[in-house]
Amino acid sequence: MPRLKVTQVRSPIGGTRVQRETLRSLGLKRMHDVVLKEDRPEIRGMVSAVSHLVTVEEVD
């Protein structure tokens, strides 16, 4: 199954509480943190909610 490499590139300061919680539930705690997640609809939805704060790459 393909995986997604999610990197936090911007700070959640000034964002909403929901955006901060979404980053935390993705496993991102600070700038330039990287996590690998399974490519599932739930993860895609979370990434799209904070797309302005993260970058996403598909990894095999």
N, CA, C and O atoms as a GROMACS GRO file, in nm:
protein
  240
    1MET      N    1   0.084  -0.118   0.000
    1MET     CA    2   0.000   0.000   0.000
    1MET      C    3   0.089   0.124   0.000
    1MET      O    4   0.187   0.129   0.074
    2PRO      N    5   0.056   0.223  -0.081
    2PRO     CA    6   0.138   0.345  -0.084
    2PRO      C    7   0.133   0.420   0.049
    2PRO      O    8   0.036   0.409   0.125
    3ARG      N    9   0.238   0.494   0.074
    3ARG     CA   10   0.246   0.572   0.197
    3ARG      C   11   0.262   0.718   0.161
    3ARG      O   12   0.305   0.753   0.051
    4LEU      N   13   0.228   0.804   0.255
    4LEU     CA   14   0.243   0.947   0.238
    4LEU      C   15   0.349   0.998   0.335
    4LEU      O   16   0.348   0.964   0.453
    5LYS      N   17   0.440   1.079   0.284
    5LYS     CA   18   0.539   1.145   0.368
    5LYS      C   19   0.487   1.286   0.392
    5LYS      O   20   0.483   1.367   0.299
    6VAL      N   21   0.449   1.316   0.515
    6VAL     CA   22   0.390   1.444   0.550
    6VAL      C   23   0.493   1.523   0.631
    6VAL      O   24   0.543   1.475   0.732
    7THR      N   25   0.524   1.644   0.585
    7THR     CA   26   0.622   1.730   0.651
    7THR      C   27   0.556   1.861   0.690
    7THR      O   28   0.491   1.924   0.607
    8GLN      N   29   0.572   1.902   0.814
    8GLN     CA   30   0.518   2.031   0.857
    8GLN      C   31   0.616   2.139   0.816
    8GLN      O   32   0.733   2.135   0.853
    9VAL      N   33   0.568   2.238   0.739
    9VAL     CA   34   0.655   2.343   0.688
    9VAL      C   35   0.618   2.481   0.743
    9VAL      O   36   0.696   2.575   0.728
   10ARG      N   37   0.502   2.495   0.805
   10ARG     CA   38   0.462   2.622   0.862
   10ARG      C   39   0.410   2.601   1.004
   10ARG      O   40   0.367   2.491   1.040
   11SER      N   41   0.415   2.706   1.080
   11SER     CA   42   0.373   2.701   1.220
   11SER      C   43   0.222   2.712   1.233
   11SER      O   44   0.158   2.785   1.156
   12PRO      N   45   0.164   2.642   1.329
   12PRO     CA   46   0.020   2.653   1.351
   12PRO      C   47  -0.019   2.776   1.434
   12PRO      O   48  -0.137   2.797   1.460
   13ILE      N   49   0.079   2.857   1.475
   13ILE     CA   50   0.048   2.977   1.553
   13ILE      C   51  -0.041   3.066   1.468
   13ILE      O   52  -0.011   3.094   1.352
   14GLY      N   53  -0.149   3.110   1.526
   14GLY     CA   54  -0.244   3.194   1.454
   14GLY      C   55  -0.353   3.113   1.385
   14GLY      O   56  -0.451   3.169   1.335
   15GLY      N   57  -0.337   2.981   1.383
   15GLY     CA   58  -0.439   2.894   1.325
   15GLY      C   59  -0.547   2.863   1.428
   15GLY      O   60  -0.540   2.905   1.544
   16THR      N   61  -0.645   2.789   1.384
   16THR     CA   62  -0.753   2.753   1.474
   16THR      C   63  -0.713   2.634   1.561
   16THR      O   64  -0.615   2.565   1.533
   17ARG      N   65  -0.789   2.612   1.666
   17ARG     CA   66  -0.765   2.499   1.756
   17ARG      C   67  -0.777   2.368   1.680
   17ARG      O   68  -0.700   2.275   1.704
   18VAL      N   69  -0.873   2.361   1.588
   18VAL     CA   70  -0.894   2.238   1.511
   18VAL      C   71  -0.772   2.208   1.425
   18VAL      O   72  -0.733   2.092   1.412
   19GLN      N   73  -0.711   2.309   1.366
   19GLN     CA   74  -0.592   2.288   1.284
   19GLN      C   75  -0.476   2.238   1.370
   19GLN      O   76  -0.403   2.147   1.329
   20ARG      N   77  -0.458   2.295   1.489
   20ARG     CA   78  -0.352   2.249   1.578
   20ARG      C   79  -0.375   2.104   1.620
   20ARG      O   80  -0.281   2.025   1.626
   21GLU      N   81  -0.499   2.070   1.650
   21GLU     CA   82  -0.531   1.933   1.689
   21GLU      C   83  -0.512   1.836   1.573
   21GLU      O   84  -0.471   1.722   1.594
   22THR      N   85  -0.540   1.879   1.452
   22THR     CA   86  -0.521   1.793   1.335
   22THR      C   87  -0.373   1.764   1.314
   22THR      O   88  -0.335   1.651   1.286
   23LEU      N   89  -0.288   1.866   1.328
   23LEU     CA   90  -0.145   1.844   1.317
   23LEU      C   91  -0.098   1.747   1.424
   23LEU      O   92  -0.017   1.658   1.396
   24ARG      N   93  -0.147   1.763   1.544
   24ARG     CA   94  -0.106   1.675   1.654
   24ARG      C   95  -0.151   1.532   1.628
   24ARG      O   96  -0.076   1.438   1.657
   25SER      N   97  -0.272   1.514   1.576
   25SER     CA   98  -0.320   1.379   1.550
   25SER      C   99  -0.249   1.314   1.432
   25SER      O  100  -0.245   1.191   1.422
   26LEU      N  101  -0.191   1.396   1.344
   26LEU     CA  102  -0.107   1.341   1.238
   26LEU      C  103   0.030   1.300   1.291
   26LEU      O  104   0.104   1.228   1.225
   27GLY      N  105   0.064   1.347   1.411
   27GLY     CA  106   0.193   1.314   1.471
   27GLY      C  107   0.297   1.422   1.451
   27GLY      O  108   0.416   1.399   1.473
   28LEU      N  109   0.254   1.541   1.409
   28LEU     CA  110   0.346   1.652   1.385
   28LEU      C  111   0.345   1.745   1.506
   28LEU      O  112   0.241   1.797   1.545
   29LYS      N  113   0.462   1.764   1.566
   29LYS     CA  114   0.471   1.844   1.688
   29LYS      C  115   0.541   1.977   1.667
   29LYS      O  116   0.513   2.073   1.738
   30ARG      N  117   0.634   1.983   1.571
   30ARG     CA  118   0.710   2.105   1.551
   30ARG      C  119   0.748   2.119   1.404
   30ARG      O  120   0.726   2.028   1.324
   31MET      N  121   0.805   2.233   1.371
   31MET     CA  122   0.844   2.261   1.233
   31MET      C  123   0.942   2.154   1.183
   31MET      O  124   1.029   2.108   1.257
   32HIS      N  125   0.927   2.117   1.057
   32HIS     CA  126   1.015   2.022   0.987
   32HIS      C  127   1.006   1.881   1.042
   32HIS      O  128   1.093   1.799   1.012
   33ASP      N  129   0.904   1.850   1.120
   33ASP     CA  130   0.877   1.711   1.158
   33ASP      C  131   0.826   1.636   1.035
   33ASP      O  132   0.754   1.692   0.952
   34VAL      N  133   0.864   1.510   1.024
   34VAL     CA  134   0.823   1.426   0.912
   34VAL      C  135   0.760   1.299   0.968
   34VAL      O  136   0.815   1.237   1.058
   35VAL      N  137   0.644   1.261   0.912
   35VAL     CA  138   0.580   1.135   0.950
   35VAL      C  139   0.543   1.060   0.823
   35VAL      O  140   0.515   1.121   0.720
   36LEU      N  141   0.542   0.929   0.831
   36LEU     CA  142   0.495   0.844   0.722
   36LEU      C  143   0.362   0.785   0.763
   36LEU      O  144   0.349   0.724   0.869
   37LYS      N  145   0.263   0.804   0.679
   37LYS     CA  146   0.128   0.755   0.707
   37LYS      C  147   0.079   0.673   0.590
   37LYS      O  148   0.119   0.696   0.476
   38GLU      N  149  -0.008   0.576   0.618
   38GLU     CA  150  -0.072   0.499   0.513
   38GLU      C  151  -0.162   0.591   0.431
   38GLU      O  152  -0.222   0.683   0.486
   39ASP      N  153  -0.170   0.566   0.302
   39ASP     CA  154  -0.253   0.648   0.213
   39ASP      C  155  -0.398   0.600   0.223
   39ASP      O  156  -0.441   0.513   0.148
   40ARG      N  157  -0.471   0.658   0.319
   40ARG     CA  158  -0.612   0.624   0.341
   40ARG      C  159  -0.695   0.750   0.332
   40ARG      O  160  -0.642   0.860   0.347
   41PRO      N  161  -0.823   0.737   0.307
   41PRO     CA  162  -0.910   0.855   0.295
   41PRO      C  163  -0.910   0.942   0.421
   41PRO      O  164  -0.919   1.064   0.412
   42GLU      N  165  -0.899   0.880   0.539
   42GLU     CA  166  -0.898   0.957   0.663
   42GLU      C  167  -0.776   1.048   0.671
   42GLU      O  168  -0.786   1.164   0.709
   43ILE      N  169  -0.662   0.993   0.634
   43ILE     CA  170  -0.538   1.070   0.638
   43ILE      C  171  -0.541   1.179   0.531
   43ILE      O  172  -0.499   1.292   0.556
   44ARG      N  173  -0.591   1.146   0.412
   44ARG     CA  174  -0.603   1.247   0.306
   44ARG      C  175  -0.690   1.364   0.350
   44ARG      O  176  -0.659   1.479   0.320
   45GLY      N  177  -0.798   1.336   0.422
   45GLY     CA  178  -0.886   1.441   0.470
   45GLY      C  179  -0.816   1.529   0.573
   45GLY      O  180  -0.832   1.651   0.572
   46MET      N  181  -0.740   1.467   0.662
   46MET     CA  182  -0.668   1.544   0.763
   46MET      C  183  -0.562   1.632   0.697
   46MET      O  184  -0.544   1.748   0.735
   47VAL      N  185  -0.493   1.577   0.597
   47VAL     CA  186  -0.391   1.655   0.527
   47VAL      C  187  -0.455   1.771   0.451
   47VAL      O  188  -0.398   1.881   0.448
   48SER      N  189  -0.569   1.750   0.391
   48SER     CA  190  -0.633   1.858   0.317
   48SER      C  191  -0.682   1.969   0.409
   48SER      O  192  -0.693   2.084   0.368
   49ALA      N  193  -0.712   1.935   0.535
   49ALA     CA  194  -0.757   2.036   0.631
   49ALA      C  195  -0.645   2.129   0.672
   49ALA      O  196  -0.670   2.244   0.708
   50VAL      N  197  -0.521   2.081   0.666
   50VAL     CA  198  -0.406   2.164   0.703
   50VAL      C  199  -0.306   2.173   0.587
   50VAL      O  200  -0.186   2.180   0.609
   51SER      N  201  -0.357   2.172   0.465
   51SER     CA  202  -0.270   2.170   0.347
   51SER      C  203  -0.180   2.291   0.337
   51SER      O  204  -0.074   2.284   0.275
   52HIS      N  205  -0.219   2.402   0.397
   52HIS     CA  206  -0.137   2.523   0.392
   52HIS      C  207  -0.022   2.517   0.494
   52HIS      O  208   0.064   2.605   0.493
   53LEU      N  209  -0.020   2.417   0.579
   53LEU     CA  210   0.085   2.404   0.681
   53LEU      C  211   0.180   2.288   0.653
   53LEU      O  212   0.285   2.279   0.716
   54VAL      N  213   0.145   2.199   0.560
   54VAL     CA  214   0.224   2.080   0.536
   54VAL      C  215   0.254   2.061   0.388
   54VAL      O  216   0.188   2.119   0.301
   55THR      N  217   0.354   1.978   0.360
   55THR     CA  218   0.376   1.930   0.224
   55THR      C  219   0.361   1.778   0.227
   55THR      O  220   0.386   1.714   0.329
   56VAL      N  221   0.319   1.722   0.115
   56VAL     CA  222   0.291   1.578   0.108
   56VAL      C  223   0.362   1.520  -0.014
   56VAL      O  224   0.359   1.577  -0.123
   57GLU      N  225   0.426   1.405   0.006
   57GLU     CA  226   0.488   1.329  -0.103
   57GLU      C  227   0.442   1.186  -0.093
   57GLU      O  228   0.423   1.133   0.016
   58GLU      N  229   0.424   1.123  -0.208
   58GLU     CA  230   0.390   0.980  -0.208
   58GLU      C  231   0.519   0.901  -0.209
   58GLU      O  232   0.610   0.929  -0.287
   59VAL      N  233   0.526   0.801  -0.121
   59VAL     CA  234   0.645   0.717  -0.107
   59VAL      C  235   0.600   0.572  -0.125
   59VAL      O  236   0.492   0.533  -0.081
   60ASP      N  237   0.684   0.494  -0.190
   60ASP     CA  238   0.654   0.351  -0.208
   60ASP      C  239   0.701   0.270  -0.090
   60ASP      O  240   0.683   0.148  -0.088
   0.00000   0.00000   0.00000
